[in-house]
Amino acid sequence: MLSMSNNNSMSYNDQGGAAEPATEAGLETTPTTSAGAGFGLFSTDYKKNDDLKAMLESSKDSSKLEAMKRIVGLIAKGKNASELFPAVVKNVASKNIELKKLVYVYLVRYAEEQQDVALLSISTFQRALKDPNQLIRASALRVLSSIRVPIIVPIMMLAIKEAATDLSPYVRKTAAHAIQKLYSLDPDQKEHLIEVIEKLLKDKSTLVAGSVVMAFEEVCPDRIDLIHKNYRKLCNLLVDVEEWGQVLIINMLTRYARTQFLNPWKQDEILEENSEQAFYGSDDERKNKSVAASQPYVMDPDHRLLLRNTKPLLQSRNTAVVMAVAQLYWHLAPKSEVSLVTKSLVRLLRSHREVQFIVLQNIATMSIQRKGMFEPYLKSFYVRSTDPTHIKTLKLEILTNLANGANISTVLREFQTYVKSQDKQFAAATIQAIGRCATNISEVTDTCLNGLVLLLSNRDETVVAESVVVIKKLLQTQPTQHSDIIKHMAKLLDNIAVPMARASILWLIGEYCERVPKIAPDVLRKMAKAFTCEEEIVKLQTLNLAAKLYLTNAKQTKLLTQYILNLGKYDPNYDIRDRTRFIRQLIVPNEKSGALSKYAKKIFLAPKPAPVLESPFKDRDRFQLGTLSHTLNTKASGYLELSDWPAMAPDQSVRNVEVVELFTESTTPAGKVKAAKRGDAFYSGSGEEEASGSGSDSSSSEESGSDSESSSDDEENGRKKSSSGSSSSSSSNSSSSSGNESRSSQSESGSKKKNLKKKKSQERKQEKL
């Protein structure tokens, strides 16, 4: 519709005189006479576009800003504004920051479509990468990465490297987004992009974390070695990262943990293996098992760090975050801790239908393996009348999975109500659920079977047909006890029109024809009358019934069988013709018959195993919960499988981060206290030694560093002064000795003052550090 309106409006615009856009688009300028009457709507649109062009070419920033606001509004409404690209590009070098932002928003949208015109402005984008405003730098990089031209790959690579070292975390986040675009444009740049990703993974900003993990998952998801040093940082930043980033990081860390940590369910598995001792097990295997059992499982501290830091996110308002944490606990946590996610998942059932559908699918998969998780919340899965059919079916599936001997009476009471539903598809699914309950819980098998037989008298054909199919499966488990039910179903054959139900009744009668010898030939006679009008599946079961009766009761059914085989020989469907020829050669011996005709009875009447009624979600646990592959039950493109747990614990030291020494000294108050105590001891010891008159050589030899050196220098200076004083006063021994004592006391007091000053200066330095 948009393309048609654009073509019509373009022809009108050509008539109005705006020939340049028409020439660029390659349209012919053919005037039309009824333009004013027929294309009034389009004329107003293109008058607006003409006004926008005039406003963009104006000299006033206010008019340009208004025009860009209107253009961005058109884009938001889904309208095509690509013809304004040349007029918008002219304003890319505007000095008005608000105008430049809107121009970049427009260019991001249409740069890929108008590559030739966008290439002319690359120099402007390169200059904008060095703009003082972080939003302009980020927008310029976003536009540059949106131009999908291989020629500018080196320019984009250089711009990404520069942006990865930008001071602004917003620009670094934009660089992480640009990595994915460049990789999709030129996969040969993978090695260079991995270097940028490795640098960005070390970023401590919560704004960058989610974006760089997304780039990591897109470019090199198998490079687990890049995560080792950043694992603990990502775990600690997880709570503060934006919600979109939290989902990405949790999914990535789930895959990482499966490769780096031991299986937390290992202890339970060892106990199970020990309880089931293998008779043919060798002595070496038994020794290995005993050694493994003697070593108790100890969870890795980093494994515990991940579980502890993701647990608060179960309270997140974002359903995707809660679902991501739930799948992480399901795949990584010990079995005793998985139940922590139950209440959060049940809380999500109050959300929109789309959210309910995904959450219920995951709960259905979880409830098969661990019923005890959701049993306390059984009433949360009761079906509401306002639920759509697909939600009802999923809740029914979960109720069936949770049914056990304790709550089966409550569950069956709910199912009785559901069978009466006006939604025929849901009613049929309920009957199948009743059959599964009867198979799984032997105490209620007879009760369920009697209830299904009562449903055979229901007015609704869908309910009756589904009941017949389920009864047929249940009767295969106990055929000897229910011959009366088979007779009752044979009487209903005339009233049932659903092909699958009719085929099920015929199969039952044929399989157990020896138990109803009087009824089976009469049923075959009725089917022979209407053979040509039946569906293909009914015709095939009629042929099987005829063959079985021919082998067990040939006197009464020989002619009927030949008649039905003749009808099948000329049937339009080739499957029925092939089956007819096969049966004729097998059961009717003649000269051309092979050796198989001797074993016809064993082939047709061989005992068959009873069918197993399983949940359709049983095999979905091979996919990671919460993924598209789990929802579709098939491997989607881009799906990364979870690896098996490692047999031996990998090296834990790979996640250790080297810390700079200066940083450790400044952040350890204990070392600070020890250094201060050592300094006090040094100065107090030297003072006592000087007071006692003992030599300072022993104390100076024990101490080290700058303090000991300074004290020795002071002592040397004191000795020089004392020696000079003694030489000058050589007149009398008494006067010289008194002078020496006074000078030595002065030097000692001076050294004490100096030592006190040095001590204070050292304490100040330590406080600054």
Stockholm file with secondary structure:
# STOCKHOLM 1.0

chainA/1-769         MLSMSNNNSMSYNDQGGAAEPATEAGLETTPTTSAGAGFGLFSTDYKKNDDLKAMLESSKDSSKLEAMKRIVGLIAKGKNASELFPAVVKNVASKNIELKKLVYVYLVRYAEEQQDVALLSISTFQRALKDPNQLIRASALRVLSSIRVPIIVPIMMLAIKEAATDLSPYVRKTAAHAIQKLYSLDPDQKEHLIEVIEKLLKDKSTLVAGSVVMAFEEVCPDRIDLIHKNYRKLCNLLVDVEEWGQVLIINMLTRYARTQFLNPWKQDEILEENSEQAFYGSDDERKNKSVAASQPYVMDPDHRLLLRNTKPLLQSRNTAVVMAVAQLYWHLAPKSEVSLVTKSLVRLLRSHREVQFIVLQNIATMSIQRKGMFEPYLKSFYVRSTDPTHIKTLKLEILTNLANGANISTVLREFQTYVKSQDKQFAAATIQAIGRCATNISEVTDTCLNGLVLLLSNRDETVVAESVVVIKKLLQTQPTQHSDIIKHMAKLLDNIAVPMARASILWLIGEYCERVPKIAPDVLRKMAKAFTCEEEIVKLQTLNLAAKLYLTNAKQTKLLTQYILNLGKYDPNYDIRDRTRFIRQLIVPNEKSGALSKYAKKIFLAPKPAPVLESPFKDRDRFQLGTLSHTLNTKASGYLELSDWPAMAPDQSVRNVEVVELFTESTTPAGKVKAAKRGDAFYSGSGEEEASGSGSDSSSSEESGSDSESSSDDEENGRKKSSSGSSSSSSSNSSSSSGNESRSSQSESGSKKKNLKKKKSQERKQEKL
#=GR chainA/1-769 SS CHHHHHHHHHHHHHHHTCHHHHHHHTCCCCCCTTHHHHTHHHHHHHHHHHHHHHHHTSSCHHHHHHHHHHHHHHHHTTCCCGGGHHHHHTTTTCSCHHHHHHHHHHHHHHTTTSHHHHHTTHHHHHHHTTCSSHHHHHHHHHHHHHCCCGGGHHHHHHHHHHHHTCSCHHHHHHHHHHHHHHHHHCGGGHHHHHHHHHHHHTCCCHHHHHHHHHHHHHHCTTCGGGTGGGHHHHHHHGGGSCHHHHHHHHHHHHHHHHHHSCCTTHHHHHHHHHHSCCTTCCHHHHHHHHHHHHSCCCCCHHHHHHHHHHGGGGGCSCHHHHHHHHHHHHHHSCTTTGGGGHHHHHHGGGSCHHHHHHHHHHHHHHHHHCGGGTGGGGGGGCCCTTSCHHHHHHHHHHHHHHCCTTTHHHHHHHHHHHHTCSCHHHHHHHHHHHHHHHHHCGGGHHHHHHHHHHHTTCSCHHHHHHHHHHHHHHHTTSGGGCHHHHHHHHHGGGTCCCHHHHHHHHHHHHHTTTTSTTHHHHHHHHHHHTGGGSCHHHHHHHHHHHHHHHHHCHHHHHHHHHHHHHHHHTCSSHHHHHHHHHHHHHHSCCTTCCGGGGGHHHHHSCCCCCCCCCCTTGGGGGSCTTSHHHHHTSCCTTCCCCCCCCSSCCCGGGGCCCCCHHHHHHTCHHHHHHHHHHHHHHHHHHHHHHHHTCCSHHHHHHCCSHHHHHHHHHHHHHHHHHHHHHHHTCSCHHHHHHHHHHHHHHHHHHHHHHHHHHHHHHHHHHHHC
#=GC SS_cons         CHHHHHHHHHHHHHHHTCHHHHHHHTCCCCCCTTHHHHTHHHHHHHHHHHHHHHHHTSSCHHHHHHHHHHHHHHHHTTCCCGGGHHHHHTTTTCSCHHHHHHHHHHHHHHTTTSHHHHHTTHHHHHHHTTCSSHHHHHHHHHHHHHCCCGGGHHHHHHHHHHHHTCSCHHHHHHHHHHHHHHHHHCGGGHHHHHHHHHHHHTCCCHHHHHHHHHHHHHHCTTCGGGTGGGHHHHHHHGGGSCHHHHHHHHHHHHHHHHHHSCCTTHHHHHHHHHHSCCTTCCHHHHHHHHHHHHSCCCCCHHHHHHHHHHGGGGGCSCHHHHHHHHHHHHHHSCTTTGGGGHHHHHHGGGSCHHHHHHHHHHHHHHHHHCGGGTGGGGGGGCCCTTSCHHHHHHHHHHHHHHCCTTTHHHHHHHHHHHHTCSCHHHHHHHHHHHHHHHHHCGGGHHHHHHHHHHHTTCSCHHHHHHHHHHHHHHHTTSGGGCHHHHHHHHHGGGTCCCHHHHHHHHHHHHHTTTTSTTHHHHHHHHHHHTGGGSCHHHHHHHHHHHHHHHHHCHHHHHHHHHHHHHHHHTCSSHHHHHHHHHHHHHHSCCTTCCGGGGGHHHHHSCCCCCCCCCCTTGGGGGSCTTSHHHHHTSCCTTCCCCCCCCSSCCCGGGGCCCCCHHHHHHTCHHHHHHHHHHHHHHHHHHHHHHHHTCCSHHHHHHCCSHHHHHHHHHHHHHHHHHHHHHHHTCSCHHHHHHHHHHHHHHHHHHHHHHHHHHHHHHHHHHHHC
//
